[in-house]
């Protein structure tokens, strides 16, 4: 396909998949349980972090985590007692365990207490790329005492990671809610700065469409795909995530 044909094809698929029904089977349904900004972003961050493996398992684990936080994530992290933290000790989703859950809550409290919340923590330097800011976020997230094992659960694009789950979370927070799925509750980051959440499905489709040559789904592949998608829509390139994901997961393209 030439560029115009690919663009037209993907635009049609964006319209097809960027619909409220998408929420029903996606981890984005977890932050939709809440209306308070802080609850939305905290629950979204946790749900995105847990988003690997079987989708039913992801949703079950995220719902369990929310229940352990008394379905009030912001209030929980700001006021949790030792007994509250102990309630997290048996949590487990794949390699993410109770110690990780406890630290995530402690770190989030530190971020809301000393860094102005998650939005500020993800955008500390407006003069560098968003992927660099994600790396800076990881430094902030782990600037309090932490289990070494927990660091693997927050990706660093500057160390070659595609940071799929963090880029997905940022899409949720930044893109306009008028587009029916994402929340659009953050204003410091522009949709044009977002990167596509690259995984095996979106990567396969992107390669078939000539949008990506690199064979590994890593940070360099994200940069290459970003460049291709920004040529198709410089203002909202990550809308094509719906098309690439839908084609890969639901259509086996």
N, C-alpha and C positions, 0 to 999 in steps of 0.2 A: 504494500500500500504506500502511496505517496503521502506527504505531510497533510495535505488537505483532506484526503480520504480517512486517514487515521484520526484526525481531529474531529471530523464529522461523526465517525463511528463511536468514538469515545464520548462525545457530547450526548449522543443518544443513550448510551449506557449509563452515564451519570444521571440523566433524567429517570431512567428505569429503576436504578438502585438507590438513589438518594430520596427515599420515601420513608414516611413514619414507620412502615412495616419493617424496615431494616432494623429498627431498634429492638424489635421483639426477640431476636435471636442473637443480639450482639451485646458485648460487655458494656456498651454505652447505656444500656438499660439501668445499670446500677446507679449512676448519678441522677438518672431521671426519677429516682425515688424521693428526691429532695428538692427543696425550693430555695433554701438559704445558700448564698454564694459560696461560703466556706465549706458547707456540707457537700455541695456539688463538686467542688474541686478536690477536696480530700477523698471523697468516695471514688471519684473518677481516677485519681492518681493511684489509689489502691487497686481498683478494678483493672486498670491498665497494667500495673505491675504484675498482677496474677494472670495476665492474658497470654498464657502459653499452654498448649495441650488441647484436650477435648473441650469444645465450647460449653457443653452442658456442665462439665466439671469446673470450668472457669466460673460460670455463673453461680453454681452451688457454693463454691469456696468464697466468692466475693459476697454473696448473701450471708454466709456464715460469719464472715469478718464484720459486716455491718451489724449483725445481731449482737456480736460480742461487744460492739461499741454502743450498745443500747439504741441503735438506729438514730444516733445523734453524733456523728463523727467529730465535729468541731468541739462540741461541749466535752466529749470524751477525752480528746487529746489535751485539752486545756486543763481539765480537772481530774484526770485519772489518779486514783490512789494505787497503792501497792497491790491491794486486793483486785482492783480492776485490771492491772497489768497481769496478775496471776491468772486471770480468766482467759488470757490469750495463750497461755503456755502450751495448750494441746492443739493449737491451730496448726494445720498443715495443708499445703498445696504444692504437690511435687517436692521440690527442694526448698521451698519457702516454709519455714517452721515458726514455732512460737517465739523463739529468740529474735527472729527477723521481724515478726509482727510487733513485738514489744519495742524494738529499736525504731521501727518506722514511726510509731506513735510518739516516741520521745523526740525524734528528730523533727517531726512535724510541729510539735509543741515549740521547739526551739526556733523553727522558721517563722511561726506566727508570732512568737514573743519578741524575737530579735531581728527579724529580716523583713517584716511587713507582709508576710504571707507568701503563698506559693507563686503568685504571679510575679511579685518582685524578685523572688529567688531564681526564677527562670529567666529573668531579663535584667541582669545586673549591669551589663555594659552595652549600651545602644550602638556603639561604634564597631562592634564585631559581629560575626555571623551568628545566627541562631544556634547552629551546631556548637560553636564555641561557647555560647551561653549555657547550653545543656551541660557541657563539661564543667563550667563554673558552678552550675547548680549541684552537680555531684560533689564537688569540693565543699560546698555549703552544707549539703545533706550529711556529710560525714565529718564535719568539723567539731563534733562532740564525741566523747568516748563511744566506741562501737565494736560489735563483734566483727572480726575480720571477714568471716564467712558472708556477712550481709552485703558487702560491697559488690558482690557479683550480681545482685538484684537491681542495681542501677547502672545503666550502660554509660559509656563515655565515647562519644563520636571521635574525639581526638586520638583515641587509642584503636581506631579502626572499626568500631562497632556501627552497625546500621541503626542502632537505638530505636528499633521498630516500635516498642511499646511506649517510649517517651514521645516519639513523633506522633503516634496515634493519640495519646493524651492531649498533646498540644493542639492537634486538629480539633478535638472535642471542645476545648476551651476557647479557641480563637475564631473559628469560622462562624459566620453569621447564622443565627438561629432561624432566620427567615428561610434558610435553605432546607428546613424541615427536620434535620437530624442533629447537627452540632449545636453547641450552647451559645457561643459568641459572648461569653461573660468577661473575657479579657480584652483589654484595649491597648496594652503596651506593645504587644506583638501584632504585626499585620499578617493577614492571610498570605500575602506575597512572600513572606519570609519562611513559611512552613516548608517542611520536607515530607515527602511521601513515606508512610510507614511501610517499608520494604520487607516483604517476607517471601517464602517460596512460591506462593500463588501469584502475587503481584509481579514478582520478578520474572516468572515464567511468561506471563502474558506480555509484559513490557518487552522482553526479548523477541517474542514472536511478532510484535508490532514494530520492531526496529527502533524502540525507544531506549534500549539498553544493550550494550555489547558485553560489558564485564560479566564474567560467569559467576563470580562470588557475590553473595548478598551481604556486602559489607559497607563501610563508610564511603569508600570510593564509588561503589555502585549507586549509593544514595545521591551523591553529588552529580553523577552522570545522569541519573534519572531526573533529578531536579532541573538540570539544564534543558533536558528534552521537554519536560512538562511546562516549564516556563516559556518555552517557545510557542506552545499551544495556547497558554493563558497566563500571561505574566502577573496578573492581579490575584488569581485564585488557582494556582497550579495543582493544589492538593485535592481539589474537587475530583480529580481523575482517580483518586484512591478508590472511590466507590465503583468506578468502571473496571479498574484493574482487578480489584478484589472480587467483585461480582462475577466477572468473566472467568476468573480462576477457580473460585469456590463453587459457584452455583451452575456454571455452564461448562466447566472443564475445558475451557478454551486452550 
